[in-house]
Amino acid sequence: MAVNFTLRGEKQEVLGTATLYVSSSATYSTRTRAWKEEISVEFAEPKGQVQSLNVAADVSCTSLCTATENSPWIGAKKLVDNGVLATGSVAYSSKVEVGKVDFSTTKYHLYITHTGSIPTIPSVNWDNPHQVRCDSRKTDLGSSEGCVDGAVRQEADLEMPISKYGAAAFTYGWAQWNLKDKWGRYSGSPLKYAADGDERRKRTCGKQSSEPFEPFDPSIVKNDSCDEFPFAGTQQGGNDGALCAEIRPHLRIDDKYEMYEAYDDKPVTRNEPCVRSHVPNEENGNAGLEYGRYVQKWRLIDGDPFYLTVPDYFDRAVDAD
């Protein structure tokens, strides 16, 4: 942000001008309800009698947020046009409760004085246009808490390469490119996070399905497990397993996967709203852990959209086009 300073005389004549360039950058913690900001102010373009300015600053925030270190530096710093900036850090914390989400706005105050003069604009106030979103949620280990920039979309899609997640990733890619809804593709619709994934999974892979999942013999699929897409931990997941296309990914000797229908009497129509796949438990579990890390990194809450890519699907899938 540029702050233009004008010094005027008794008859409102302009005696001098200068510009202050203000910048800030935030580092959020996805594991605590606290974050820090670095603030810097540069003096530039002096004209006339304004060859220096004295600058003090402080911050505050709204809602459940508290500024725990509210001044980037002590008192006022004298700035001249020599390339030396006034820099410092401030800190905040949120009192958001478990199970809640809070949005707060950080506010900034810049106090400007010119030695021996009465400034026409003694202070400048502004709000950060990016709200900070903090949340706290229950987990099996107690609770998880953290903060993110509430105005910025995720910087990266969730990536699940087949080279790393095997049959699980093949399942997701196959569903994206073969089922009608194209969940997680930019040409389809984004997936949306759901916090009740455990309950949703029971309807697709568990006993709440009208057709409970039946693992294959180890001679067909080693350590067979049920993997579903859309993920149970999304609002699109949790379909009755009986409605899903049921497949068995097959790894060929050329290191490519092809889709086998799991049962001859349940042909895949590709009009199904979901897929239920027979996947080795280790690959299924590793993919689930990666999804959990992604949720943690971006502090996803109910309804947050995201996209999924399987970057090597066309290299590792038979008949992919």
Sequence and secondary structure as in RCSB ss.txt:
>XXXX:A:sequence
MAVNFTLRGEKQEVLGTATLYVSSSATYSTRTRAWKEEISVEFAEPKGQVQSLNVAADVSCTSLCTATENSPWIG
AKKLVDNGVLATGSVAYSSKVEVGKVDFSTTKYHLYITHTGSIPTIPSVNWDNPHQVRCDSRKTDLGSSEGCVDG
AVRQEADLEMPISKYGAAAFTYGWAQWNLKDKWGRYSGSPLKYAADGDERRKRTCGKQSSEPFEPFDPSIVKNDS
CDEFPFAGTQQGGNDGALCAEIRPHLRIDDKYEMYEAYDDKPVTRNEPCVRSHVPNEENGNAGLEYGRYVQKWRL
IDGDPFYLTVPDYFDRAVDAD
>XXXX:A:secstr
 EEEEEEE TTS EEEEEEEEEEEEEEE SSSSEEEEEEEEEEEEEEET SEEEEEEEEEE TTEEEEE  SSSS
 EEEESSS  EEEEEEEEE   TT EEEE EEEEEEEE TTS  S  EEEEE SS EEEEEEEETTEEEEEEEET
TS  SS EE  HHHHHHHHHHHHHHHHHSTT BTSTTSB EEB S HHHHHHHHTSTTSSS      TTTSTTEE
EEEES TTBTT    GGGSEEEEEEE TTS EEEEES TTS   S  S EEEEEEHHHHHHHHHHHHHHHHHHT 
 TT EE EE TTHHHHBTT  
